[in-house]
Structure formats: C-alpha cells, structure tokens
Amino acid sequence: MRDRLLRLSLSAVALTAASTLIVACTNSTPKHVDAPPAAIALAPHDAKLNPTTPIVVDATGGTLTQVTVTNAAESGKQVTGKLDPGGRRWSTTEDLGYGATYTVDATAVNADQKPVHQTFTVNTIAPDSTAYANVVPDPDMVAQTGIGVGQPISVQFTAPVTNKAEVQKHLKVTTTPNQPGAWYWIDDQNVHYRGPDYWKPGTKIHLDAEVYGVDLGNGVYGAEDYSVDYTVHDSWIAKADGATELLTIFHNGQQVNQMPMSLGSPDTPSHNGPHVISEKSQTVTMDSCTYGVCAGQPGYYNETVLWDERISSDGEYVHAAPWSVGQQGSSNVSHGCVNLSTDNAIWFYNHFGLGDVVEITHSQGPTLPVWDTYGDWTVPWSTWQKGDADA
C-alpha cells in the first residue's frame, strides 16, 4: 500500500514538471525579422535629358532622407529641389543647363531606419546652337507711353524656326479684358500676334515666350524664356484719303482734327491699307539711294526732314514737308510719304506714337505687304488665322 502511494506521488511530480516545461516553451519571445532594405532609383528618362525636364528620384520600401544634385562644371553648385509629402519622391524645381553633367546623391531609410545610399549621373542635351526670342517693341521704350491700338505683338527669333507648331505652343498671350487673337508667321524668323480688330484702349497684354529647351529645328534650341507686359493707350487713328488729300484724325473714335496733306505721286505712290507707326524721330535724313535712286539719277534726293513718324519699313513716313505746302490738300506729290505742313506735322508728332494707326485709302499704290513693318492689318482675319502654325 505504501509503495503504491509512493508511485502515485512520483507520477504527479513528473506530470507537474512536464506541464511546467510545456508552459515555458509556449511563452518564449518570437525572433525579430529584418525589414527589407529601401531602394533608390531615377525616374525613367532619355539618355540625354532636356534641361526643362526635372530630375526625379524615387524611393521604394522606405523614404528619402537626403538628395543633392550638383553641377561639377559650376563648382558643385546645387540644383534646388523638393521632396513630396510622403517622402518617397524628390524632384528638381529649376531648369538645368544645356550640355551639362549632374551628379545625384541620394539617401533613403527602410522601416528599421537602416540607410542606403545611391549615386547617379545625368547628362543634358547639347544643342548645335541656341536662338533668342526678341520681342518688339522693346517694353522699356513704351513703359511710359504704352502702345497704340494697332501694335501687333512681334517675336523675332535670332535663327530660322522650322518647328513652328511646336514653338507656338510655348508663346502664350493673355489680354485683359480678354480679346481673341492668333499667331501669323511673317517668315521663318518673325511671328506676329493680333486679333480680328484693333486692341481696345486700356488693354493689358502679357506675353510669355517659354522657349528655353524648345527644339526650334535643325539642331537649334531656345536660349532662354522671356516675358513682357504692355498697356494699350488711347486710340489714335489717322485716315489719309488720297482722293481728298485730307488727313482726318480720330481720338477714341471721335474726330478731333483734319489737315491737308499730300500722298505719293503717281510715279511713287503710297501703299494702301492700315499702317502702324514703328519709329518716331524729330530728324531723319532721307536718301533715295537707299532704294536704288542715287546721285546723278532722275528723282534723286538726300534731305534732312523734320518731325518724322515711320509707317512702313520701305521708307514711308508722316513728316513735315514745307516744300509741298502748296500741293497739300490738292494733289499727291510725295515719294510715298504723308506730307504735312510743319505746324500740322508737329501736332501729329505730339499726339501719335508707337502702335498708332494711319489708314491710307485711294492711293494709286498697291496694298502694304504683310512683311512691310507693319502690314499685319492688311491681311483679312480669316487668312490671318490660317497663318497660325497650329491651324
């Protein structure tokens, strides 16, 4: 009996020990599993990056903690950039340079805050040459006076443009109040912007020529972006009627003056159509040799003329002509200009400026060509719109 009780006690002790061992095994702490490392990569791009395309660095399996982009050719100058709120993407925020090499250094950490570092090299395209987009008129010249209602917005490229449609996408005009408008390529280097009608007085015009990085064609790229602002002043329109030899002046649509004048003679007739004042000077030396009639030839002249406002690039002006006062108001005797008396020319000079309009009718000459600064308004609006490279 006693032996039986002893065997039962020993069995109970063994069972208790086994239970304790089982509990100890089931309460052990699990082993830590390391998080996978973060990975860093550049966003896909062409082998040679356009300088307006941002360099983009992405992190997967972690977040970016540091990114620097430097240009060794500029003494290690850093390019500015921005990290997105999630910390997984970093992008440059300024344009790069042409034909440059950039070093990208990036660091990211995974969920365990273990860092990984990566270095990349990025090259940008190197154009054969670059061209500027110059805007006419120079905004500094008209900052105080503003421009007239007939002034087209003119962009002159310093090299021929063959990719006209692409370039036009980067020429943006905003008008306040809003008015319709379209671009028209005068030639391969000159594109003008105007609407179906003259600008409204007081219009604010803003142009963004965002041509940096734009392929102009034949290996030529835009050299830099450019923006300008213009304000259109009061409407000044002069109507020169070759049938009556009278110049009638309208200010904001109301007649304010009328004066006798003389247009071009039958041998040297003035062009018909709207003309736009592109220059003004109190003194101009007019030499017929500039268009082929030189000293010793019939019709040659070389004279200093006062109170001059140019209305075409081939030598048509509104100016003082005291020598023809006897014919002004009765016959057309000039070499293509609008001749006025000295007093009337001074009045005209003091009231008309860049972009103001002189509309010539009933002359025996042809219509002012579109390329003859500025023959823009002789082109019908329907035709002008077809000259838009996107049309």
Buried (B, 14 or more C-beta within 10 A) or exposed (E): EEEEEEEEEEEEEEEEEEEEEEEEEEEEEEEEEEBEBBBBEBEEEEEEBBBBBBBBBBBEBBBBBEBBBBBEEEEEEEBEBEBEEEBBBBBBEEBBBBEBEBBBBBBBBBEEEBEBEBEBEBBBBEBEEBBBBBBBBEBEEBEEEBBBBBBBBBBBBBBEBEBBEBBBEBBEBEBEEEBEBBBBBBEBBBBBBBBEEBBBBBBEBBBBBBBBBBBBBEEBBBBBBBEBEBBBBEBBBBBBBBEBBBBBBBBEEEEEBBBBBBBBBEEBBBBBBBBBBBBBBEEBEBBBEEEEBEEEEEEEEEEEBBBBBBBBBBBBBBBBBBEBBEBBBEEBBBBBBBBBBBEBBBBBBEBBBBBBBBBBBBBBBEBBBBEBBBBBBBBEBEEBBEBBBEE
